[in-house]
Amino acid sequence: MNHNIGKIILVFALLLGVVAPSWAATGGCEESSVAIIQVFQVGIRLNQRFKKSVGESNHEEYLRLRTKTENYTKDKLLPCMRSAAHILGRKNDPPLEKAILRVAISFSNSANEEIPNILGEIFGNNPDAIINTIHGLPMPERKVAIGLLKFGWANVEKEFPHNVAVDRRKILRQINK
């Protein structure tokens, strides 16, 4: 009996050694587009409620929603944005592309630079994943998305090889045409 328990513990430890590092690398967010999009939708709804509370007479509600939005962003949204960047850096996924741009646009009120930087990272690794989706947005949202992308790319460009940076700058110049 003790021999079987030892085997179970060994298998569990081996699995933990394989699964935990990949789970930790994504900040604990699943690498399922569907699950990531669900986290994004919750974040957008929460941020919309927070933005509506700005300037309202109920200051306590504003503070509660601000704290809740900031915590959700840090604990759930950003890890899932990093997971989405990992996925979109390797392949196109139109629903995920659209969802991550919707998040970035919704959170354009935020001072958090990590959101546009993640867009810049995706753009550096797979520009089509961002550009094609931006072109499908209505003009007001497209302008916001382009501004966020340019800001994010400027922050992460130095992390990419020179030839990639030159190519991405060329794409950004053409995006407004």
C-alpha positions as CSV (number, residue, x, y, z in Angstrom):
1,M,0.0,0.0,0.0
2,N,2.8,2.5,1.0
3,H,4.5,1.6,-2.3
4,N,1.5,2.8,-4.3
5,I,1.3,6.0,-2.3
6,G,4.9,6.7,-3.1
7,K,4.3,6.2,-6.8
8,I,1.3,8.5,-6.7
9,I,3.3,11.2,-5.0
10,L,6.2,10.7,-7.5
11,V,3.8,11.0,-10.5
12,F,2.1,14.1,-8.9
13,A,5.5,15.7,-8.3
14,L,6.6,15.0,-11.9
15,L,3.3,16.4,-13.3
16,L,3.6,19.5,-11.1
17,G,7.2,20.0,-12.4
18,V,5.9,20.0,-15.9
19,V,2.6,21.8,-15.6
20,A,3.4,24.4,-12.9
21,P,6.2,26.2,-14.9
22,S,4.0,26.6,-18.0
23,W,1.0,27.7,-15.9
24,A,3.2,30.2,-14.0
25,A,4.6,31.6,-17.3
26,T,1.1,32.6,-18.3
27,G,0.4,34.2,-14.9
28,G,-2.0,31.5,-14.1
29,C,-4.3,32.2,-17.0
30,E,-5.4,29.3,-19.2
31,E,-4.1,29.2,-22.8
32,S,-7.6,28.6,-24.1
33,S,-8.8,31.4,-26.3
34,V,-12.4,30.9,-25.1
35,A,-11.4,31.2,-21.4
36,I,-9.2,34.2,-22.1
37,I,-12.0,36.0,-24.0
38,Q,-14.3,35.3,-21.0
39,V,-11.9,37.0,-18.7
40,F,-11.6,39.9,-21.1
41,Q,-15.4,40.3,-21.3
42,V,-15.6,40.4,-17.5
43,G,-12.8,43.0,-17.4
44,I,-14.5,45.2,-20.0
45,R,-17.8,45.1,-18.1
46,L,-16.1,45.9,-14.8
47,N,-14.2,48.8,-16.4
48,Q,-17.3,50.2,-18.0
49,R,-19.1,50.2,-14.6
50,F,-16.0,51.9,-13.1
51,K,-15.9,54.6,-15.8
52,K,-19.6,55.3,-15.3
53,S,-19.0,55.8,-11.6
54,V,-16.5,58.6,-12.2
55,G,-18.0,61.9,-11.2
56,E,-21.1,60.3,-9.6
57,S,-22.3,61.4,-6.2
58,N,-21.6,58.0,-4.6
59,H,-17.9,58.4,-4.0
60,E,-17.8,55.1,-2.0
61,E,-19.1,53.2,-5.0
62,Y,-16.5,54.8,-7.2
63,L,-13.7,53.8,-4.8
64,R,-15.1,50.3,-4.6
65,L,-15.2,49.9,-8.4
66,R,-11.8,51.4,-8.8
67,T,-10.2,49.0,-6.4
68,K,-12.1,46.1,-7.9
69,T,-11.1,47.0,-11.4
70,E,-7.5,47.5,-10.5
71,N,-7.3,44.2,-8.7
72,Y,-9.1,42.4,-11.5
73,T,-6.7,43.9,-14.0
74,K,-3.6,42.9,-12.0
75,D,-4.8,39.5,-11.0
76,K,-6.7,38.2,-14.0
77,L,-6.8,40.6,-17.0
78,L,-3.0,41.2,-17.5
79,P,-2.1,37.5,-17.0
80,C,-4.6,36.6,-19.7
81,M,-3.4,39.4,-21.9
82,R,0.1,37.9,-21.7
83,S,-1.4,34.5,-22.5
84,A,-3.2,36.0,-25.5
85,A,0.1,37.6,-26.6
86,H,1.8,34.2,-26.4
87,I,-0.9,32.7,-28.6
88,L,-1.2,35.5,-31.0
89,G,2.6,35.7,-31.4
90,R,2.5,32.2,-32.9
91,K,-0.8,32.3,-34.9
92,N,-3.7,34.3,-35.9
93,D,-6.9,33.8,-33.9
94,P,-9.5,36.4,-35.1
95,P,-11.9,36.2,-32.1
96,L,-9.0,36.6,-29.7
97,E,-7.5,39.4,-31.8
98,K,-10.8,41.3,-31.7
99,A,-11.2,40.6,-27.9
100,I,-7.7,41.9,-27.0
101,L,-8.2,45.1,-29.0
102,R,-11.6,45.6,-27.3
103,V,-9.9,45.3,-23.9
104,A,-7.2,47.8,-24.9
105,I,-9.8,50.2,-26.2
106,S,-11.9,49.9,-23.1
107,F,-8.9,50.4,-20.8
108,S,-7.6,53.4,-22.8
109,N,-8.6,55.4,-19.7
110,S,-6.0,53.6,-17.7
111,A,-2.5,54.8,-17.0
112,N,-1.3,51.1,-17.1
113,E,1.2,51.0,-19.9
114,E,1.3,47.2,-19.9
115,I,-1.9,47.0,-21.9
116,P,-0.5,48.9,-25.0
117,N,2.9,47.3,-24.5
118,I,1.3,43.9,-24.9
119,L,-0.3,45.1,-28.2
120,G,3.2,46.2,-29.2
121,E,4.6,42.8,-28.4
122,I,2.0,41.0,-30.4
123,F,2.6,43.4,-33.3
124,G,6.3,42.7,-33.1
125,N,5.8,39.0,-33.3
126,N,2.8,38.8,-35.6
127,P,1.7,42.1,-37.1
128,D,-1.2,40.6,-39.1
129,A,-2.8,39.6,-35.8
130,I,-3.2,43.2,-34.9
131,I,-3.4,45.1,-38.2
132,N,-6.1,43.0,-39.9
133,T,-8.3,43.4,-36.8
134,I,-7.7,47.1,-36.5
135,H,-8.9,47.6,-40.0
136,G,-12.2,46.0,-39.2
137,L,-12.9,48.4,-36.3
138,P,-15.2,51.4,-36.6
139,M,-13.2,54.6,-37.2
140,P,-13.4,56.0,-33.6
141,E,-12.2,52.7,-32.1
142,R,-9.6,52.3,-34.9
143,K,-8.0,55.6,-34.1
144,V,-7.8,54.7,-30.4
145,A,-6.4,51.2,-31.2
146,I,-3.8,52.7,-33.6
147,G,-2.7,55.2,-30.9
148,L,-2.4,52.5,-28.3
149,L,-0.5,50.3,-30.7
150,K,2.0,53.0,-31.6
151,F,2.5,53.8,-28.0
152,G,3.0,50.2,-27.1
153,W,5.3,49.5,-30.0
154,A,7.5,52.5,-29.1
155,N,7.9,51.0,-25.7
156,V,8.8,47.4,-26.8
157,E,10.5,48.0,-30.1
158,K,14.0,47.8,-28.6
159,E,13.3,44.2,-27.6
160,F,13.1,43.1,-31.3
161,P,15.9,42.7,-33.9
162,H,16.7,45.8,-36.0
163,N,15.2,44.3,-39.2
164,V,11.9,43.5,-37.4
165,A,11.8,47.0,-35.9
166,V,12.4,48.6,-39.3
167,D,9.6,46.5,-40.9
168,R,7.1,47.3,-38.1
169,R,7.8,51.0,-38.3
170,K,7.1,50.8,-42.1
171,I,3.8,49.0,-41.4
172,L,2.8,51.6,-38.8
173,R,3.5,54.5,-41.2
174,Q,1.1,52.8,-43.7
175,I,-1.6,52.0,-41.3
176,N,-3.1,55.5,-41.4
177,K,-3.2,55.6,-45.2
